Amino acid sequence: MSEISDYIDFSCTDHSIITSLMQKNVHVPSWCHLRKLYNYKEHKILFDTVNLRDKIRKDGSVEKSSRYSIGMERLLVRRMSEFMFSIPVKRVYHNTDNNAVRQTIARAIEAIYKYSRLKTHNLKRSKAFYAACEIATLWYAVKKPNKLYGFESQYKLKCKTFSPMDGYELYPYFDEYGDMLAFSFKYSITVNNETKTYFETYTSDTHYKWIDDGGWRLAADPEEVIIMKIPVIYLSRPEAIYEEVSYIREEIEYTLSRNSNVIAYNSAPILKIIGEILGDREMKNEDQRMFRMNSGGDVGYVSWNQAIEALKYNVQESKELFWSLTQMPDISFSNMSRLGNIGYDARETLLTDAHLKVGDESGDWIEFFEREDSVIKSFLKMMNTAWENEIDEVEVEHIITPFIQRNETAEITKRMAANGGKPIESHLESIKRYGQSNDPQETLNMIRKEQVEETQNAVADVFGSAN
């Protein structure tokens, strides 16, 4: 395997190191471009004064044109993230049967995921990934004695995700075989109205941190990376999930804005007068208002008939095309309320396209999670050296389950059918899952006591009636 030293000489003191590390050989769209699509406050329609002109009145005042800005890209990113990770990623541990040490290691790994809050973290970083097309998660240890992982540890593992949405510039450095030899990120921090720019790099054995104060220089002495691998996991995609449908959103915005201008222009009533008005234009009395016309004259309001159905059809078809091309369902309240109380199997069928999309996206995420698991295991070897020879023997399988509203009755029926009609959980487990009892065991004891009393009373009634 190649080493970063084969490509970059870190002993140099000039800015050529930074220039080399910033040579990005993966294609990722610029966040400056994507942000104008993702952020509804930066949509083109808000600044377009050619197709949507403001009107200047005679008195110099300005009548603003209607401009509808719709955050459909942001909604799509949320929908994709929710379908991917609303149901938390499940981890199945293999090669642990009949081995107490490996089972303990599996519980320790699971505890690391739990206390680093990966359930919510997956939702956050998936939104950043689908919006900005790249993310990087850094794992690091902080000095904090604890027993969270099933053993006494001097360190606690944490993670932080970087993305262009948060102002970070990400620079992975790959060799010709696609192996990452270094990872760098650039960012700025403002303290006391003074902005400083930093550039950090992680290799398999060293962490460098530079500062730009008119020229790049090391901000501190290089630090050793004790796990002997890059503690950063990087994920990217060549285009945003919404990039190919943004033009549809733009068409909807312009259609609604133009129609709103037409409505505003025609909202004032127009008076139609046929013939000559006699006398004053309007006779005002206490109870009525009238116009006096000559013979054959008439006064009335002109009604405006807009082809509203054509407009509704155009917008609705555009919305359906937007969601159809992205393989995401429009699960808005108005749409879902029309479905009524459909069964679990029908819901699964309706979400087929979305589940296929999740399956298509899952491959990259599974690879990402596997690399992340490798980094966690490397840290765990350092935190508990007694497990060093067994940790790599524990295999972790990551399972992504697409979101669907669960039907517990259907699930129980299915599992019982597979179990030959026998119960699939104990009475105590059922009470725990219900979650309303503060002491499930005591609740079970009380139920059993009541059942015994009912049986005794029934027996007493039978024998009492016989006597």
C-alpha positions as CSV (number, residue, x, y, z in Angstrom):
1,M,0.0,0.0,0.0
2,S,1.2,3.5,-0.8
3,E,2.3,6.0,1.9
4,I,1.6,9.7,1.9
5,S,5.4,10.3,2.2
6,D,5.6,8.8,-1.4
7,Y,3.7,11.8,-2.7
8,I,4.3,14.7,-0.2
9,D,7.3,15.8,1.7
10,F,6.1,17.0,5.1
11,S,9.6,18.2,6.0
12,C,9.1,21.2,3.7
13,T,8.3,24.5,5.4
14,D,6.7,26.4,2.6
15,H,3.1,26.5,1.5
16,S,3.7,23.8,-1.2
17,I,2.5,21.1,1.3
18,I,-0.9,22.9,1.6
19,T,-1.1,23.3,-2.1
20,S,-0.5,19.6,-2.7
21,L,-2.9,18.5,0.0
22,M,-5.6,20.7,-1.5
23,Q,-5.4,18.8,-4.9
24,K,-8.9,17.2,-4.7
25,N,-9.2,14.2,-7.1
26,V,-12.9,13.5,-6.4
27,H,-15.6,15.4,-8.2
28,V,-18.0,17.1,-5.8
29,P,-20.2,20.1,-6.7
30,S,-19.3,23.4,-5.1
31,W,-21.4,24.3,-2.1
32,C,-21.5,27.9,-3.4
33,H,-23.5,26.6,-6.3
34,L,-25.6,24.1,-4.4
35,R,-26.5,26.6,-1.7
36,K,-28.4,28.7,-4.2
37,L,-30.6,25.7,-4.9
38,Y,-30.9,24.3,-1.4
39,N,-31.5,27.6,0.5
40,Y,-34.9,29.0,-0.5
41,K,-33.7,32.5,0.5
42,E,-31.2,32.5,-2.3
43,H,-33.5,31.2,-5.1
44,K,-33.2,33.1,-8.4
45,I,-36.8,34.3,-8.3
46,L,-36.2,36.5,-5.3
47,F,-33.7,38.6,-7.3
48,D,-35.3,38.4,-10.8
49,T,-36.4,41.9,-11.8
50,V,-36.6,41.1,-15.6
51,N,-39.3,38.4,-15.7
52,L,-41.0,39.7,-12.6
53,R,-40.9,43.5,-12.7
54,D,-41.8,45.8,-9.8
55,K,-44.2,48.6,-10.7
56,I,-43.3,52.2,-10.1
57,R,-46.4,54.3,-9.4
58,K,-46.8,57.9,-10.4
59,D,-46.1,59.0,-6.9
60,G,-42.8,57.2,-6.9
61,S,-43.9,54.3,-4.6
62,V,-43.0,50.8,-5.6
63,E,-45.5,47.9,-6.0
64,K,-43.5,44.8,-5.4
65,S,-44.1,41.8,-7.7
66,S,-45.2,38.6,-6.1
67,R,-42.2,36.2,-5.6
68,Y,-42.9,32.7,-4.3
69,S,-39.8,31.0,-3.0
70,I,-40.4,27.3,-2.2
71,G,-37.9,25.1,-0.3
72,M,-38.6,21.9,-2.1
73,E,-34.9,20.9,-2.2
74,R,-34.6,21.2,1.5
75,L,-37.8,19.2,2.0
76,L,-36.4,16.5,-0.3
77,V,-33.2,16.3,1.7
78,R,-35.2,15.8,4.9
79,R,-37.4,13.2,3.3
80,M,-34.4,11.2,2.0
81,S,-32.7,11.4,5.4
82,E,-35.8,10.4,7.3
83,F,-36.5,7.4,5.0
84,M,-32.9,6.3,5.5
85,F,-32.4,6.7,9.3
86,S,-35.7,7.4,11.1
87,I,-35.5,3.7,11.9
88,P,-32.1,3.5,13.5
89,V,-29.4,1.4,11.9
90,K,-29.3,-2.1,13.3
91,R,-26.0,-3.8,14.0
92,V,-25.8,-7.6,14.0
93,Y,-22.6,-9.1,15.6
94,H,-21.2,-12.3,14.1
95,N,-18.6,-14.8,15.2
96,T,-19.4,-14.3,18.9
97,D,-21.2,-17.5,19.7
98,N,-19.9,-19.4,22.7
99,N,-17.2,-16.8,23.3
100,A,-17.8,-14.6,26.3
101,V,-14.9,-12.2,25.5
102,R,-16.2,-11.5,22.0
103,Q,-19.8,-11.1,23.3
104,T,-18.4,-8.5,25.8
105,I,-16.6,-6.8,23.0
106,A,-19.8,-6.6,21.0
107,R,-21.6,-5.0,23.9
108,A,-18.7,-2.5,24.3
109,I,-18.9,-1.5,20.6
110,E,-22.7,-1.1,20.9
111,A,-22.1,1.1,24.0
112,I,-19.7,3.3,22.0
113,Y,-22.4,3.8,19.4
114,K,-25.0,4.5,22.0
115,Y,-23.1,7.1,24.1
116,S,-21.8,8.9,21.0
117,R,-25.5,9.3,20.0
118,L,-25.1,7.8,16.6
119,K,-28.9,7.4,16.2
120,T,-29.4,11.2,16.0
121,H,-26.0,11.8,14.5
122,N,-26.9,9.7,11.4
123,L,-29.9,11.9,10.7
124,K,-27.8,15.1,11.0
125,R,-24.9,13.9,8.8
126,S,-27.2,12.3,6.2
127,K,-28.9,15.7,5.8
128,A,-25.5,17.4,5.3
129,F,-24.5,14.6,2.8
130,Y,-27.6,14.9,0.7
131,A,-27.5,18.7,0.7
132,A,-23.8,19.4,0.3
133,C,-22.6,16.1,-1.3
134,E,-19.8,15.4,1.1
135,I,-19.2,14.8,4.8
136,A,-16.3,13.6,7.0
137,T,-16.6,12.2,10.5
138,L,-13.7,12.5,12.9
139,W,-13.4,10.1,15.8
140,Y,-11.3,11.1,18.8
141,A,-10.8,10.2,22.4
142,V,-11.1,12.6,25.4
143,K,-9.6,12.1,28.8
144,K,-12.6,11.2,31.0
145,P,-12.5,8.1,33.3
146,N,-15.7,6.1,32.9
147,K,-17.3,2.6,32.9
148,L,-19.6,3.2,30.0
149,Y,-18.2,0.5,27.8
150,G,-18.3,-2.4,30.4
151,F,-14.8,-1.8,31.7
152,E,-12.8,0.9,33.4
153,S,-11.6,3.3,30.8
154,Q,-9.6,6.5,31.0
155,Y,-11.0,7.8,27.8
156,K,-14.4,8.4,26.2
157,L,-14.9,8.2,22.4
158,K,-16.6,11.1,20.6
159,C,-17.2,12.0,17.0
160,K,-17.7,15.2,15.0
161,T,-18.9,15.5,11.4
162,F,-17.6,18.2,9.1
163,S,-19.4,19.4,6.0
164,P,-19.3,22.5,3.6
165,M,-22.7,23.5,5.1
166,D,-20.8,24.4,8.3
167,G,-18.1,26.3,6.6
168,Y,-15.5,23.5,6.3
169,E,-13.6,22.8,3.1
170,L,-12.8,19.1,2.8
171,Y,-9.8,17.7,1.1
172,P,-9.3,13.9,0.9
173,Y,-6.1,12.7,-0.7
174,F,-6.4,9.4,-2.5
175,D,-3.8,7.4,-4.4
176,E,-4.3,6.0,-7.8
177,Y,-6.0,2.9,-6.4
178,G,-8.6,4.9,-4.4
179,D,-7.0,4.4,-1.0
180,M,-7.1,7.5,1.2
181,L,-3.6,8.5,2.3
182,A,-4.5,11.7,4.1
183,F,-7.4,13.8,5.0
184,S,-7.4,17.6,5.4
185,F,-10.0,20.3,6.2
186,K,-9.8,24.0,6.1
187,Y,-11.9,26.3,8.3
188,S,-12.0,29.8,9.9
189,I,-12.7,30.8,13.5
190,T,-13.6,34.3,14.6
191,V,-12.6,35.3,18.2
192,N,-12.9,38.9,19.4
193,N,-13.6,40.2,15.9
194,E,-10.4,38.5,14.7
195,T,-10.7,35.8,12.1
196,K,-8.1,33.1,11.8
197,T,-7.9,30.4,9.2
198,Y,-6.6,26.9,10.0
199,F,-5.7,23.8,7.9
200,E,-5.6,20.4,9.6
201,T,-4.3,17.2,8.1
202,Y,-4.6,13.6,9.4
203,T,-2.4,10.8,8.1
204,S,-2.1,7.3,9.3
205,D,0.5,8.3,11.9
206,T,0.5,12.1,12.4
207,H,-1.9,15.0,12.9
208,Y,-0.8,18.4,11.6
209,K,-2.3,21.8,12.2
210,W,-1.4,24.9,10.3
211,I,-2.5,28.5,10.7
212,D,-2.6,31.2,8.0
213,D,-1.2,34.5,9.3
214,G,0.0,35.9,6.0
215,G,1.5,32.5,5.1
216,W,1.0,29.0,6.3
217,R,3.0,27.8,9.4
218,L,2.5,25.0,11.9
219,A,0.2,26.2,14.7
220,A,1.5,23.4,17.0
221,D,3.9,20.5,17.0
222,P,2.6,17.5,15.0
223,E,0.7,14.9,17.1
224,E,1.0,11.2,16.9
225,V,-2.1,9.2,15.7
226,I,-2.0,6.3,18.1
227,I,-4.4,4.0,16.3
228,M,-2.1,4.0,13.2
229,K,-4.9,4.8,10.7
230,I,-6.6,7.9,9.6
231,P,-9.4,8.5,12.2
232,V,-11.6,10.2,9.6
233,I,-14.3,8.6,7.5
234,Y,-15.2,10.4,4.3
235,L,-18.2,10.1,2.0
236,S,-19.1,12.0,-1.2
237,R,-21.4,11.9,-4.2
238,P,-21.0,13.5,-7.7
239,E,-24.2,15.4,-7.6
240,A,-26.9,16.6,-5.2
241,I,-30.0,14.5,-4.8
242,Y,-32.1,17.6,-5.8
243,E,-29.9,19.0,-8.6
244,E,-31.8,17.3,-11.5
245,V,-35.2,18.5,-10.3
246,S,-34.5,22.1,-9.3
247,Y,-35.7,23.4,-12.6
248,I,-39.2,21.9,-11.8
249,R,-39.2,23.8,-8.5
250,E,-38.2,27.0,-10.3
251,E,-41.0,26.5,-12.8
252,I,-43.6,26.1,-10.0
253,E,-42.3,29.3,-8.3
254,Y,-42.6,31.4,-11.5
255,T,-46.0,30.0,-12.3
256,L,-47.4,30.8,-8.8
257,S,-45.7,34.3,-8.8
258,R,-47.0,35.3,-12.2
259,N,-50.5,34.1,-11.3
260,S,-50.4,36.0,-8.0
261,N,-49.6,39.2,-10.0
262,V,-52.5,38.6,-12.3
263,I,-54.8,38.1,-9.3
264,A,-53.6,41.2,-7.6
265,Y,-54.0,43.3,-10.8
266,N,-57.6,42.0,-11.3
267,S,-58.7,42.0,-7.7
268,A,-60.0,45.6,-7.8
269,P,-63.7,45.7,-9.1
270,I,-64.2,47.2,-12.5
271,L,-67.4,49.2,-13.1
272,K,-69.0,49.0,-16.5
273,I,-71.3,52.0,-17.5
274,I,-73.4,51.9,-20.6
275,G,-74.9,55.3,-21.7
276,E,-74.8,58.7,-20.2
277,I,-74.9,59.5,-16.5
278,L,-77.5,62.1,-15.7
279,G,-76.7,64.7,-13.0
280,D,-74.1,63.8,-10.4
281,R,-72.3,60.5,-10.9
282,E,-73.8,59.1,-7.8
283,M,-76.9,60.0,-5.8
284,K,-76.2,59.4,-2.1
285,N,-79.0,58.9,0.4
286,E,-79.1,57.5,3.8
287,D,-80.3,54.1,2.7
288,Q,-79.1,53.7,-0.9
289,R,-76.7,54.7,-3.5
290,M,-77.7,55.1,-7.2
291,F,-76.6,56.3,-10.6
292,R,-79.2,58.1,-12.8
293,M,-78.8,57.0,-16.5
294,N,-80.5,58.1,-19.7
295,S,-82.8,55.7,-21.5
296,G,-81.2,52.4,-22.2
297,G,-78.2,53.0,-19.9
298,D,-76.9,50.4,-17.5
299,V,-74.3,50.1,-14.7
300,G,-72.7,46.9,-13.5
301,Y,-69.5,45.2,-12.4
302,V,-67.4,43.3,-14.8
303,S,-66.8,39.8,-13.6
304,W,-63.3,38.2,-14.1
305,N,-63.2,34.5,-15.0
306,Q,-59.8,33.0,-14.4
307,A,-58.9,29.5,-15.8
308,I,-58.0,28.3,-12.3
309,E,-58.3,24.6,-13.2
310,A,-55.6,24.9,-15.8
311,L,-53.3,26.5,-13.2
312,K,-54.0,23.9,-10.6
313,Y,-53.4,21.1,-13.1
314,N,-50.1,22.6,-14.1
315,V,-48.8,23.1,-10.6
316,Q,-50.0,19.7,-9.4
317,E,-48.4,17.9,-12.4
318,S,-45.2,19.7,-11.8
319,K,-45.2,18.7,-8.1
320,E,-45.9,15.1,-9.0
321,L,-43.1,15.1,-11.5
322,F,-40.7,16.5,-8.9
323,W,-41.4,13.7,-6.4
324,S,-41.6,11.0,-9.1
325,L,-38.2,11.8,-10.6
326,T,-36.6,11.7,-7.1
327,Q,-38.3,8.4,-6.2
328,M,-39.7,10.0,-3.1
329,P,-43.4,10.0,-2.2
330,D,-45.3,13.2,-1.5
331,I,-46.3,12.3,2.1
332,S,-47.9,15.7,2.9
333,F,-50.9,15.7,5.2
334,S,-53.3,16.5,2.4
335,N,-52.1,13.5,0.4
336,M,-52.0,11.0,3.2
337,S,-55.4,12.0,4.5
338,R,-56.9,10.9,1.2
339,L,-55.7,7.4,1.7
340,G,-57.8,6.6,4.6
341,N,-57.2,3.7,6.9
342,I,-55.3,1.4,4.6
343,G,-53.6,-1.8,5.7
344,Y,-49.9,-2.4,6.4
345,D,-49.3,-4.3,3.2
346,A,-50.9,-1.5,1.2
347,R,-48.6,1.0,2.8
348,E,-45.6,-1.1,2.0
349,T,-46.7,-1.2,-1.7
350,L,-47.2,2.5,-1.8
351,L,-43.6,3.1,-0.6
352,T,-42.0,0.6,-3.0
353,D,-40.3,3.4,-5.0
354,A,-38.9,5.0,-1.9
355,H,-37.7,1.7,-0.5
356,L,-35.9,1.0,-3.8
357,K,-34.3,4.4,-3.5
358,V,-33.1,3.6,0.0
359,G,-31.7,0.3,-1.2
360,D,-29.9,2.1,-4.0
361,E,-28.4,4.6,-1.5
362,S,-27.5,2.1,1.1
363,G,-24.4,0.7,-0.5
364,D,-22.3,3.8,0.0
365,W,-23.6,4.2,3.6
366,I,-22.8,0.5,4.5
367,E,-19.2,1.0,3.3
368,F,-19.0,4.2,5.3
369,F,-20.3,2.4,8.4
370,E,-17.8,-0.4,7.9
371,R,-14.9,2.0,7.7
372,E,-16.2,3.8,10.8
373,D,-16.5,0.4,12.7
374,S,-12.8,-0.3,11.8
375,V,-11.8,3.1,13.3
376,I,-13.8,2.4,16.5
377,K,-12.2,-1.0,16.9
378,S,-8.8,0.5,16.6
379,F,-9.6,2.9,19.4
380,L,-11.0,0.1,21.5
381,K,-7.8,-1.9,21.2
382,M,-6.0,1.0,22.8
383,M,-8.6,1.5,25.5
384,N,-8.6,-2.1,26.5
385,T,-5.4,-3.9,25.5
386,A,-6.6,-7.2,26.9
387,W,-9.0,-7.5,24.0
388,E,-6.4,-6.6,21.3
389,N,-6.3,-10.1,19.8
390,E,-10.0,-10.7,19.8
391,I,-11.5,-7.4,18.6
392,D,-10.9,-8.0,14.9
393,E,-12.6,-11.4,15.2
394,V,-15.9,-9.7,16.0
395,E,-17.7,-9.1,12.7
396,V,-20.3,-6.3,12.6
397,E,-23.1,-6.2,10.0
398,H,-25.0,-2.9,9.5
399,I,-28.6,-3.1,8.4
400,I,-30.5,0.0,7.1
401,T,-34.2,-0.4,7.3
402,P,-36.4,2.0,5.2
403,F,-39.0,4.0,7.1
404,I,-42.5,2.7,7.2
405,Q,-45.3,3.2,9.8
406,R,-45.2,0.0,11.8
407,N,-48.4,-2.0,12.4
408,E,-47.7,-3.9,15.5
409,T,-50.6,-6.3,15.1
410,A,-49.4,-7.3,11.6
411,E,-45.9,-7.8,12.9
412,I,-47.0,-10.0,15.8
413,T,-49.3,-12.0,13.5
414,K,-46.5,-12.6,11.0
415,R,-44.0,-13.6,13.7
416,M,-46.5,-15.9,15.5
417,A,-47.2,-17.6,12.1
418,A,-43.5,-18.2,11.7
419,N,-43.4,-19.6,15.2
420,G,-46.2,-22.1,14.7
421,G,-48.8,-20.0,16.5
422,K,-46.9,-19.9,19.7
423,P,-46.4,-16.8,21.8
424,I,-43.3,-14.7,20.8
425,E,-42.7,-12.9,24.1
426,S,-43.3,-13.6,27.8
427,H,-45.9,-11.9,30.0
428,L,-43.1,-9.9,31.7
429,E,-41.7,-8.7,28.3
430,S,-45.1,-7.6,27.2
431,I,-45.6,-5.5,30.3
432,K,-42.1,-3.9,29.8
433,R,-42.9,-3.1,26.2
434,Y,-46.2,-1.5,27.2
435,G,-44.1,0.9,29.3
436,Q,-46.7,2.2,31.7
437,S,-45.6,0.2,34.8
438,N,-42.9,1.6,37.0
439,D,-42.1,-1.9,38.2
440,P,-43.0,-4.5,35.6
441,Q,-42.0,-7.5,37.9
442,E,-44.3,-6.2,40.7
443,T,-47.1,-5.7,38.1
444,L,-46.7,-9.3,37.0
445,N,-46.8,-10.6,40.6
446,M,-50.0,-8.6,41.2
447,I,-51.6,-10.1,38.0
448,R,-50.7,-13.6,39.1
449,K,-52.1,-13.0,42.5
450,E,-55.4,-11.7,41.1
451,Q,-55.5,-14.7,38.7
452,V,-55.1,-17.1,41.7
453,E,-57.8,-15.3,43.6
454,E,-60.2,-15.5,40.6
455,T,-59.5,-19.2,40.3
456,Q,-60.1,-19.8,44.0
457,N,-63.3,-17.8,43.9
458,A,-64.5,-19.8,40.8
459,V,-63.7,-23.1,42.6
460,A,-65.5,-22.0,45.7
461,D,-68.6,-21.0,43.7
462,V,-68.7,-24.4,42.0
463,F,-68.4,-26.4,45.2
464,G,-70.6,-24.0,47.1
465,S,-73.5,-24.4,44.5
466,A,-73.0,-28.2,44.6
467,N,-73.6,-28.3,48.4
